[in-house]
């Protein structure tokens, strides 16, 4: 059975009590959007669903209780273009790389974590890190073997009173620290309650110009010769890794009238050394909970060459 037919039958089932629409009629509408107008299948389903919502004079919640979607754990998402309900905690927000994306980040539940995307055209409320939600009517996606969920205009969002526990999916990685990326060193975060966004030129993406609070972090790259792994070190692990504490970093920046001197000093102290890092993996990053140095300092370029020759 084709993907369009699966979409059509799911939509027809949702509206069977209200409009008596047939799967054949729905499939024709989907085929027009996908084949003639080259609209992606998930966006076509959203558009057709909205059409029938308007036709029936309904809101999303009017049809969400009809059993059209199954509720799943995040670890159960193993196919694309399925419409499901999930309950999860927003673990981390990332910087969107496209104007078409409103928010992107990581959701977590007891089974693990999964990337989510909320489109700028979805007209959905702003989500906050650390808050647990019920999401009704999200569509699953897959890219190069990695699954995710997408929130769209038909997605229902309800904030939950209880906090959802996120499963421990810690991993361990070894390698030479071969790069410290932009956005490392002495940074400023938004001071607004519940917001931990890193400021860009004194501005928070959500709250505008604010008087930020200083913090330390390293966005690093470990290379074991076979796999390159991006790692984020928070304030505590950064201080442990570099021996540079927050107050010292602030004084260094003040003396130089330049915050970049902190990241430069961190590169001097850490690049070319071997580390073992363990912590949960969120998207492409491992968040360093524990850090162990495996060897003494070496020349960074020579270390990289050696690591890649293993």
Residue pairs with C-beta under 8 A, 6 or more apart in sequence:
3 41
3 81
4 27
4 30
4 31
4 34
4 41
5 23
5 27
6 81
7 26
7 27
7 30
7 41
7 44
7 45
7 81
8 23
8 24
8 26
8 27
8 30
9 23
9 26
10 68
10 83
11 21
11 23
11 26
11 45
11 48
11 49
11 52
12 21
12 22
12 23
12 25
12 26
13 66
13 68
14 49
14 52
14 63
14 66
14 68
15 21
15 52
15 56
15 63
17 66
18 52
18 56
18 58
18 62
18 63
19 52
19 55
19 56
21 52
26 48
29 48
29 51
30 41
30 44
30 45
30 48
33 39
33 43
33 44
33 47
33 48
34 40
34 41
34 44
39 47
41 81
42 81
42 139
42 141
42 150
42 152
43 152
45 83
45 139
46 139
46 152
46 153
46 154
49 154
50 153
50 154
53 59
53 60
53 63
53 154
60 136
60 137
60 154
60 155
60 156
61 136
61 156
64 85
64 136
64 137
64 156
68 83
68 137
69 83
69 84
69 85
69 136
69 137
70 84
70 85
71 84
71 85
71 86
71 87
72 84
72 85
72 86
73 86
73 109
73 110
73 111
74 86
74 88
74 107
74 108
74 109
74 111
74 112
74 113
74 114
75 111
75 112
75 114
75 167
76 111
77 84
77 114
77 140
77 147
77 148
77 149
78 147
79 140
79 142
79 147
80 140
80 141
80 142
80 147
81 139
81 140
81 141
82 139
82 140
83 137
83 138
83 139
83 140
84 138
84 140
84 149
85 134
85 135
85 136
85 137
85 138
86 107
86 109
86 134
86 135
86 138
86 149
87 109
87 132
87 133
87 134
87 135
87 160
87 164
88 107
88 108
88 109
88 114
88 132
88 133
88 135
88 164
89 107
89 108
89 109
89 130
89 131
89 132
89 133
89 163
89 164
89 165
89 166
90 105
90 106
90 107
90 127
90 128
90 129
90 130
90 131
90 132
90 133
91 105
91 106
91 107
91 108
91 113
91 129
91 166
91 282
92 105
92 106
92 129
92 282
92 283
93 103
93 104
93 105
93 127
93 129
93 197
94 104
94 105
94 106
94 283
95 205
96 102
96 103
96 104
97 104
99 120
100 119
100 120
100 121
101 117
101 118
101 119
101 120
102 118
102 119
102 120
102 122
102 124
102 126
103 117
103 118
103 126
103 127
104 115
104 116
104 117
104 118
105 115
105 116
105 129
106 113
106 114
106 115
106 116
106 282
106 283
107 113
107 114
107 115
107 116
107 149
108 114
108 164
108 166
108 167
109 164
109 165
109 166
109 167
110 164
110 165
110 166
110 167
111 167
112 166
112 167
112 169
113 166
113 167
113 169
113 280
113 281
113 282
114 147
114 148
114 149
115 146
115 147
115 148
115 149
115 283
116 138
116 148
116 149
116 150
116 151
117 141
117 148
117 149
117 150
117 151
118 124
118 127
118 150
118 151
119 150
119 151
119 152
121 153
122 151
122 152
122 153
122 155
123 153
124 151
124 153
124 155
124 157
125 157
126 206
127 133
127 157
128 194
128 195
129 194
129 195
129 196
130 194
131 159
131 194
132 159
132 160
132 162
132 163
132 164
133 157
133 158
133 159
133 160
134 156
134 157
134 158
134 160
135 149
135 151
135 155
135 156
135 157
136 155
136 156
136 157
136 158
137 152
137 154
137 155
137 156
138 149
138 150
138 151
138 152
138 155
139 149
139 150
139 152
140 147
140 148
140 149
140 150
141 147
141 148
141 149
141 150
142 148
151 157
168 280
169 280
169 281
170 278
170 279
170 280
170 281
170 289
171 278
171 279
171 280
171 281
171 286
172 276
172 277
172 278
173 222
173 224
173 227
173 229
173 231
173 276
173 277
173 278
173 286
174 222
174 224
174 274
174 275
174 276
174 277
174 294
175 222
175 223
175 224
175 225
175 227
175 228
175 229
175 274
175 275
175 307
176 222
176 223
176 224
176 272
176 273
176 274
176 275
176 298
176 300
176 303
176 304
176 306
176 307
177 220
177 221
177 222
177 270
177 271
177 272
177 273
177 274
177 275
178 221
178 222
178 223
178 228
178 271
178 272
178 300
178 303
178 304
178 307
179 220
179 221
179 271
180 218
180 219
180 220
180 221
180 263
180 266
180 267
180 270
180 271
181 219
181 220
181 221
181 230
182 219
183 198
183 217
183 219
184 217
184 218
184 219
184 220
184 263
184 266
185 216
185 217
185 218
185 249
185 259
185 260
185 262
185 263
185 264
185 266
186 214
186 215
186 216
186 249
186 250
186 252
186 253
186 259
186 262
186 263
187 198
187 199
187 214
187 215
187 216
187 217
187 259
188 198
188 199
188 202
188 212
188 213
188 214
188 215
189 195
189 196
189 197
189 198
189 199
189 212
189 213
189 215
190 196
190 197
190 198
190 199
190 204
190 206
190 207
190 210
190 212
190 213
191 210
191 211
191 212
191 213
192 204
192 206
192 207
192 210
195 204
195 206
195 207
197 204
197 205
197 206
199 210
199 212
202 209
202 210
202 212
203 209
203 210
204 210
204 212
214 246
214 249
214 250
215 235
215 246
216 234
216 235
216 238
216 239
216 244
216 246
216 249
216 262
217 232
217 233
217 234
217 235
217 238
218 231
218 232
218 233
218 237
218 238
218 241
218 242
218 266
218 270
219 230
219 231
219 232
219 285
220 230
220 231
220 232
220 233
220 270
221 228
221 229
221 230
221 231
222 228
222 229
222 230
222 231
222 275
222 277
223 229
223 304
223 307
223 308
224 307
224 310
225 306
225 307
225 308
225 309
225 310
226 310
229 286
230 284
230 285
230 286
231 277
231 285
231 286
231 287
231 288
232 285
232 286
232 287
232 288
233 241
233 288
233 291
234 287
234 288
235 246
237 288
237 289
237 291
238 244
238 266
239 245
239 246
240 291
241 266
241 269
241 270
241 275
241 291
242 265
242 266
242 269
242 270
243 269
244 252
244 262
244 265
244 266
244 269
249 262
252 261
252 262
252 265
253 259
253 261
253 262
271 300
272 297
272 298
272 299
272 300
272 302
272 303
273 293
273 294
273 295
273 296
273 297
273 298
273 303
274 293
274 294
274 295
274 303
275 291
275 292
275 293
275 294
276 291
276 292
276 294
277 286
277 288
277 290
277 291
277 292
278 288
278 289
278 290
279 286
279 287
279 288
279 289
279 290
280 286
280 287
280 289
281 287
